[in-house]
């Protein structure tokens, strides 16, 4: 496009932006005729359904021994992580690449602590 075309387009939109379309109370009439009760009723039903599902979920969690299952899963996860770290620390000096395992563990610990902290801060500021 040339400069002349750009100037013509800008002039056209300037004129269009200056135009006022008379409302004659149309917006107010539409806003007064919008149904108010259906929004609040549907929101209330949504909250009740969410509460019902939450209560059922918590009841089923405890009824089927969810706490014991979570304890076993967390114990297994901790053992797996500790075993992986032990294998890394023991085998890293035998590799051809010079790696300081303590530095790697320090960086890993920093990432595992700092990233969730920052994410939590950002989410709390948004919510």
ChimeraX attribute file (.defattr): number of C-alpha atoms within 10 A of each C-alpha:
attribute: neighborCount
match mode: 1-to-1
recipient: residues
	/A:1	5
	/A:2	6
	/A:3	8
	/A:4	9
	/A:5	10
	/A:6	11
	/A:7	10
	/A:8	11
	/A:9	11
	/A:10	12
	/A:11	12
	/A:12	11
	/A:13	10
	/A:14	11
	/A:15	9
	/A:16	10
	/A:17	9
	/A:18	8
	/A:19	8
	/A:20	7
	/A:21	6
	/A:22	7
	/A:23	8
	/A:24	8
	/A:25	8
	/A:26	9
	/A:27	9
	/A:28	10
	/A:29	10
	/A:30	9
	/A:31	10
	/A:32	9
	/A:33	8
	/A:34	9
	/A:35	9
	/A:36	10
	/A:37	9
	/A:38	10
	/A:39	10
	/A:40	11
	/A:41	11
	/A:42	11
	/A:43	12
	/A:44	12
	/A:45	12
	/A:46	12
	/A:47	12
	/A:48	12
	/A:49	12
	/A:50	12
	/A:51	12
	/A:52	11
	/A:53	12
	/A:54	12
	/A:55	12
	/A:56	11
	/A:57	12
	/A:58	11
	/A:59	12
	/A:60	12
	/A:61	13
	/A:62	11
	/A:63	10
	/A:64	10
	/A:65	10
	/A:66	14
	/A:67	12
	/A:68	11
	/A:69	12
	/A:70	11
	/A:71	11
	/A:72	12
	/A:73	12
	/A:74	12
	/A:75	11
	/A:76	12
	/A:77	12
	/A:78	12
	/A:79	12
	/A:80	12
	/A:81	11
	/A:82	12
	/A:83	12
	/A:84	12
	/A:85	14
	/A:86	12
	/A:87	11
	/A:88	14
	/A:89	17
	/A:90	11
	/A:91	11
	/A:92	15
	/A:93	13
	/A:94	10
	/A:95	8
	/A:96	7
	/A:97	8
	/A:98	9
	/A:99	13
	/A:100	11
	/A:101	16
	/A:102	10
	/A:103	10
	/A:104	13
	/A:105	14
	/A:106	11
	/A:107	12
	/A:108	12
	/A:109	11
	/A:110	11
	/A:111	12
	/A:112	11
	/A:113	11
	/A:114	12
	/A:115	11
	/A:116	11
	/A:117	12
	/A:118	11
	/A:119	11
	/A:120	12
	/A:121	11
	/A:122	11
	/A:123	10
	/A:124	9
	/A:125	8
	/A:126	7
	/A:127	5
